[in-house]
Amino acid sequence: MKGASGPVLAFLAACAFALGTVLQQRGTLDTTSGTGDSNWLIQILHKPVWLAGMILQATGWVLQAVALDKGPLMEVQAITTLSLVIALPFGAWLTRQHIDRRVVLGALAIVVLGLSALMSSITSSADTTTRLREKSFAEWVGVNQLSITRLTLTAPTTGTMEGDVDFANGNWHWLQTIDQIELPGVLRITVQVRRNVAGAAAVNLSNTNWLATVVGFYGTSQGAANGTVPTWNPATFGGGAGQRPLGGGGTIGGNLGGFSTGNGNAGNGITTAPTNTGGTP
């Protein structure tokens, strides 16, 4: 019911636009002042027929908005564009204008051209939206593969590998390249992603039509992840008996009232004695 009401409301909106335009035209023709006269606007505002046309125009905008909510955009806009053709019989009836075949054909040509431009614009917008969605999904696939490579327990090595993955109701193909950059100890990881195409078409897409490229780095100078979680307690950092937490006014291996190396000898024969900050020495 929702889809069927959209075209009906669009047709009513087209009729309201057409009749409103003709009524405003009739109200304008009934004025005695020209368009350059300052009294022209005052006169048309006092014309009930012109005001009725303005109300119908506003009604048409409301009906069109509701129609867009109830039906597809292309159908609603196509039907609403017919207001130009619908206005012709209203104009012949209310303003006594002569409507010949040339006027009718001209109105139809304008409607056809307008619909063609509208359909082209909508199609282009839909293609752009689809392309952006595909690129977003491809970037997520690339980031996932990059994270897997960087978090693996085995350090990656230079080379190329590829694979397929199911994601977002689709199948994706990724190509990962790892190479050494000029900075020693750092590897560059490049992941390219595209839609997976089966059959002969996949051969033509082997090195083209990548939707997204994700680049990351891996430091080989650091130890590879071993899957363990460190224990964060004082014993991990060599804390001994008698030490107190920082924030409690204590020391780490010595007296923080002044400064101490904590072991008497810092390895070079120099010992810094505590400094008295007040009171009796």
Residue pairs with C-beta under 8 A, 6 or more apart in sequence:
2 70
2 71
3 70
3 71
3 72
5 67
5 70
5 71
6 67
6 68
6 69
6 70
6 71
6 72
6 75
6 76
7 67
7 71
7 75
7 76
7 79
8 67
9 63
9 64
9 66
9 67
9 70
9 71
9 76
10 63
10 64
10 67
10 71
10 75
10 76
10 77
10 79
10 80
11 79
11 82
12 63
13 60
13 61
13 63
13 64
13 67
13 80
13 83
14 60
14 79
14 80
14 81
14 82
14 83
14 86
15 60
15 83
15 86
16 56
16 57
16 59
16 60
16 63
17 56
17 57
17 60
17 80
17 83
17 87
18 83
18 84
18 86
18 87
18 90
19 53
19 56
19 87
19 90
20 52
20 53
20 54
20 55
20 56
20 57
20 59
20 60
21 53
21 57
21 83
21 87
22 53
22 87
22 90
22 91
22 94
22 95
23 49
23 50
23 52
23 53
23 56
23 94
24 50
24 53
24 54
24 57
25 53
25 91
25 95
26 49
26 50
26 53
26 94
26 95
27 44
27 47
27 49
27 50
27 51
27 53
28 44
28 50
29 95
30 47
30 49
31 40
31 43
31 44
31 47
32 43
33 39
33 40
33 43
34 40
44 50
45 51
60 83
64 76
64 80
67 76
67 80
68 76
73 122
74 118
74 119
74 122
77 118
78 115
78 118
81 111
81 114
81 115
81 118
82 111
84 107
84 110
84 111
85 104
85 107
85 108
85 111
88 99
88 103
88 104
88 107
89 99
91 97
91 99
92 98
92 99
134 195
134 211
135 211
135 212
137 167
137 168
137 170
137 172
137 211
138 172
138 193
138 194
138 195
138 210
138 211
138 212
139 193
139 212
139 214
140 167
140 168
141 165
141 167
141 172
141 174
141 193
141 212
142 174
142 191
142 192
142 193
142 212
142 213
142 214
143 214
144 165
144 167
145 163
145 165
145 174
145 176
145 191
145 193
145 214
146 189
146 191
146 214
146 216
149 156
149 176
149 178
149 189
149 216
149 218
150 156
150 189
150 216
150 218
151 225
152 224
152 225
153 224
153 225
153 226
153 227
154 224
155 218
155 220
155 224
156 178
156 187
156 189
156 218
157 178
158 178
158 179
158 180
158 187
159 177
159 178
160 175
160 176
160 177
160 178
161 175
161 176
162 173
162 174
162 175
162 176
163 173
163 174
164 171
164 172
164 173
164 174
164 196
165 171
165 172
165 174
166 172
170 195
170 196
171 195
171 196
172 193
172 194
172 195
172 196
173 193
173 194
173 195
173 196
173 197
173 202
174 191
174 192
174 193
175 191
175 192
175 193
175 210
176 189
176 190
176 191
176 192
177 189
177 190
177 191
177 192
178 187
178 188
178 189
178 190
178 218
179 187
179 188
179 190
180 186
180 187
180 188
181 187
181 188
181 217
184 221
185 219
185 220
185 221
186 217
186 218
186 219
186 220
186 221
187 217
187 218
187 219
187 220
188 215
188 216
188 217
189 215
189 216
189 217
189 218
190 213
190 214
190 215
191 213
191 214
191 215
191 216
192 210
192 212
192 213
193 210
193 211
193 212
193 213
193 214
194 205
194 209
194 210
194 211
195 209
195 211
196 202
197 205
230 236
234 243
239 252
240 253
243 250
243 251
243 252
243 253
244 250
244 251
246 252
249 256
250 256
251 260
251 262
252 262
253 260
253 261
253 262
253 263
254 260
254 261
254 262
254 274
255 274
257 274
257 275
257 276
257 277
258 272
258 273
258 274
258 275
258 276
258 277
259 272
259 274
259 275
260 272
260 273
260 274
261 270
261 271
261 272
264 271
265 271
